Amino acid sequence: MPLPENDIESELSYAYLHAVSSRAGLNCKVENRHGDNYGIDAQVDFFAPIPGTWRSDVSLRIQLKATKNRGAETATHISYPFRGIEQYNRLRTNSGEPHRILVVLFLPTNITDWVNITEDELLLKQAAYWVCLYGAVASANEVSQTIYLPKANLLTPDSLSALCQQIGVGSLPNYNLP
């Protein structure tokens, strides 16, 4: 029996993160079920000297989401209805290291467009964006919270490495409403 569609979305979000991390030369590992219960799906480890510091490694915990329902957009942000207020609250509170971010993979509406494979390429359609929710306001309900992902935070090998280096120098991104 095939996986349900939401499980396929989830697996593609892991594949996207692994591909980006691998291309950046970062270690990426899937968390176990205990980490998943805490809202951590994966961890990325950056092992390289960070200029201007004594640090040479940074770990980053990641909550992964995937959806084919792209939210409302402005010129600078994409909205996403984050379901799971307990996880949202964990992501918005800076509890120390490793730091945490949310990564949302947006997929085409038609499932047959998600992945295309030819002899020359493996193509996963659309992209993922990241956001750090530190400092976000508490939700007014117990079901979901609309968050806004900056389009400037496209998850690429360069942006993931830069984020790890930014964390390494102690400059944490905080959540800002558009």
C-alpha positions as a Python dict, from the first residue, in 0.01 Angstrom:
ca = {
    (1, 'M'): (0, 0, 0),
    (2, 'P'): (146, 342, -93),
    (3, 'L'): (224, 604, 168),
    (4, 'P'): (-48, 859, 238),
    (5, 'E'): (7, 1192, 60),
    (6, 'N'): (102, 1381, 379),
    (7, 'D'): (371, 1120, 453),
    (8, 'I'): (510, 1164, 101),
    (9, 'E'): (521, 1542, 159),
    (10, 'S'): (709, 1482, 483),
    (11, 'E'): (964, 1251, 319),
    (12, 'L'): (1024, 1504, 43),
    (13, 'S'): (1096, 1772, 303),
    (14, 'Y'): (1366, 1544, 450),
    (15, 'A'): (1504, 1480, 99),
    (16, 'Y'): (1518, 1855, 29),
    (17, 'L'): (1700, 1926, 356),
    (18, 'H'): (1945, 1639, 299),
    (19, 'A'): (2021, 1756, -55),
    (20, 'V'): (2079, 2117, 54),
    (21, 'S'): (2289, 2013, 356),
    (22, 'S'): (2496, 1768, 155),
    (23, 'R'): (2567, 2027, -114),
    (24, 'A'): (2675, 2270, 160),
    (25, 'G'): (2909, 2007, 308),
    (26, 'L'): (2708, 1987, 630),
    (27, 'N'): (2617, 1680, 830),
    (28, 'C'): (2241, 1619, 834),
    (29, 'K'): (2068, 1357, 1042),
    (30, 'V'): (1710, 1262, 1108),
    (31, 'E'): (1600, 1279, 1471),
    (32, 'N'): (1449, 979, 1643),
    (33, 'R'): (1087, 961, 1753),
    (34, 'H'): (1167, 1123, 2087),
    (35, 'G'): (1310, 1428, 1913),
    (36, 'D'): (1012, 1430, 1680),
    (37, 'N'): (782, 1440, 1984),
    (38, 'Y'): (968, 1754, 2089),
    (39, 'G'): (922, 1915, 1747),
    (40, 'I'): (1266, 1834, 1609),
    (41, 'D'): (1271, 1644, 1282),
    (42, 'A'): (1636, 1681, 1186),
    (43, 'Q'): (1966, 1830, 1293),
    (44, 'V'): (2231, 1993, 1078),
    (45, 'D'): (2590, 2015, 1198),
    (46, 'F'): (2834, 2273, 1061),
    (47, 'F'): (3201, 2177, 1111),
    (48, 'A'): (3434, 2454, 993),
    (49, 'P'): (3618, 2745, 1151),
    (50, 'I'): (3391, 3046, 1197),
    (51, 'P'): (3584, 3366, 1120),
    (52, 'G'): (3624, 3599, 1416),
    (53, 'T'): (3541, 3331, 1674),
    (54, 'W'): (3697, 3034, 1848),
    (55, 'R'): (3408, 2815, 1729),
    (56, 'S'): (3441, 2548, 1467),
    (57, 'D'): (3109, 2373, 1496),
    (58, 'V'): (2743, 2470, 1521),
    (59, 'S'): (2439, 2245, 1545),
    (60, 'L'): (2096, 2352, 1430),
    (61, 'R'): (1771, 2170, 1506),
    (62, 'I'): (1505, 2180, 1240),
    (63, 'Q'): (1129, 2135, 1241),
    (64, 'L'): (1023, 2033, 889),
    (65, 'K'): (686, 2095, 729),
    (66, 'A'): (568, 2044, 373),
    (67, 'T'): (253, 2157, 199),
    (68, 'K'): (100, 2185, -143),
    (69, 'N'): (-118, 2472, -20),
    (70, 'R'): (93, 2783, -65),
    (71, 'G'): (-43, 3059, 154),
    (72, 'A'): (-113, 3419, 74),
    (73, 'E'): (190, 3609, -53),
    (74, 'T'): (319, 3959, -41),
    (75, 'A'): (626, 4084, -226),
    (76, 'T'): (841, 3975, 70),
    (77, 'H'): (659, 3695, 261),
    (78, 'I'): (456, 3375, 229),
    (79, 'S'): (199, 3293, 496),
    (80, 'Y'): (177, 2945, 644),
    (81, 'P'): (-81, 2813, 894),
    (82, 'F'): (137, 2635, 1151),
    (83, 'R'): (-67, 2363, 1320),
    (84, 'G'): (47, 2235, 1657),
    (85, 'I'): (65, 2513, 1913),
    (86, 'E'): (286, 2311, 2148),
    (87, 'Q'): (552, 2282, 1876),
    (88, 'Y'): (501, 2647, 1779),
    (89, 'N'): (565, 2750, 2141),
    (90, 'R'): (885, 2545, 2152),
    (91, 'L'): (1007, 2705, 1830),
    (92, 'R'): (937, 3059, 1946),
    (93, 'T'): (1128, 3020, 2273),
    (94, 'N'): (1507, 3036, 2267),
    (95, 'S'): (1602, 2761, 2510),
    (96, 'G'): (1973, 2768, 2430),
    (97, 'E'): (2182, 2559, 2197),
    (98, 'P'): (2137, 2396, 1956),
    (99, 'H'): (1911, 2665, 1814),
    (100, 'R'): (1594, 2583, 1621),
    (101, 'I'): (1435, 2690, 1296),
    (102, 'L'): (1128, 2596, 1098),
    (103, 'V'): (1167, 2489, 734),
    (104, 'V'): (857, 2475, 513),
    (105, 'L'): (871, 2303, 173),
    (106, 'F'): (610, 2429, -71),
    (107, 'L'): (513, 2173, -335),
    (108, 'P'): (305, 2205, -653),
    (109, 'T'): (-66, 2136, -610),
    (110, 'N'): (-58, 1837, -843),
    (111, 'I'): (127, 1541, -683),
    (112, 'T'): (250, 1422, -1024),
    (113, 'D'): (450, 1745, -1054),
    (114, 'W'): (640, 1702, -726),
    (115, 'V'): (932, 1496, -857),
    (116, 'N'): (1055, 1441, -1210),
    (117, 'I'): (1336, 1201, -1294),
    (118, 'T'): (1521, 1165, -1621),
    (119, 'E'): (1856, 1021, -1710),
    (120, 'D'): (2002, 1372, -1682),
    (121, 'E'): (1837, 1506, -1367),
    (122, 'L'): (1639, 1453, -1053),
    (123, 'L'): (1407, 1751, -1012),
    (124, 'L'): (1211, 1829, -696),
    (125, 'K'): (970, 2110, -781),
    (126, 'Q'): (933, 2435, -589),
    (127, 'A'): (1132, 2525, -280),
    (128, 'A'): (1166, 2549, 97),
    (129, 'Y'): (1200, 2858, 313),
    (130, 'W'): (1324, 2887, 669),
    (131, 'V'): (1227, 3109, 959),
    (132, 'C'): (1345, 3144, 1316),
    (133, 'L'): (1043, 3200, 1539),
    (134, 'Y'): (1236, 3332, 1840),
    (135, 'G'): (1040, 3622, 1981),
    (136, 'A'): (713, 3542, 1802),
    (137, 'V'): (395, 3622, 1994),
    (138, 'A'): (193, 3357, 2175),
    (139, 'S'): (-95, 3214, 1975),
    (140, 'A'): (-444, 3338, 2056),
    (141, 'N'): (-586, 2989, 1999),
    (142, 'E'): (-495, 2625, 2059),
    (143, 'V'): (-510, 2503, 1699),
    (144, 'S'): (-286, 2701, 1464),
    (145, 'Q'): (-84, 3017, 1422),
    (146, 'T'): (-24, 3195, 1093),
    (147, 'I'): (343, 3261, 1044),
    (148, 'Y'): (517, 3454, 770),
    (149, 'L'): (820, 3310, 594),
    (150, 'P'): (1050, 3571, 440),
    (151, 'K'): (1106, 3502, 70),
    (152, 'A'): (1465, 3613, 131),
    (153, 'N'): (1506, 3298, 344),
    (154, 'L'): (1506, 3053, 55),
    (155, 'L'): (1679, 2741, 188),
    (156, 'T'): (1989, 2692, -26),
    (157, 'P'): (2333, 2548, 50),
    (158, 'D'): (2474, 2901, 82),
    (159, 'S'): (2191, 3030, 302),
    (160, 'L'): (2211, 2729, 535),
    (161, 'S'): (2588, 2768, 575),
    (162, 'A'): (2549, 3142, 630),
    (163, 'L'): (2282, 3082, 897),
    (164, 'C'): (2510, 2839, 1081),
    (165, 'Q'): (2794, 3093, 1068),
    (166, 'Q'): (2559, 3367, 1187),
    (167, 'I'): (2462, 3151, 1485),
    (168, 'G'): (2830, 3075, 1543),
    (169, 'V'): (2909, 3444, 1595),
    (170, 'G'): (2614, 3479, 1834),
    (171, 'S'): (2385, 3669, 1602),
    (172, 'L'): (2050, 3497, 1630),
    (173, 'P'): (1774, 3585, 1388),
    (174, 'N'): (1449, 3683, 1558),
    (175, 'Y'): (1100, 3662, 1417),
    (176, 'N'): (958, 3984, 1277),
    (177, 'L'): (608, 4026, 1146),
    (178, 'P'): (595, 4172, 794),
}
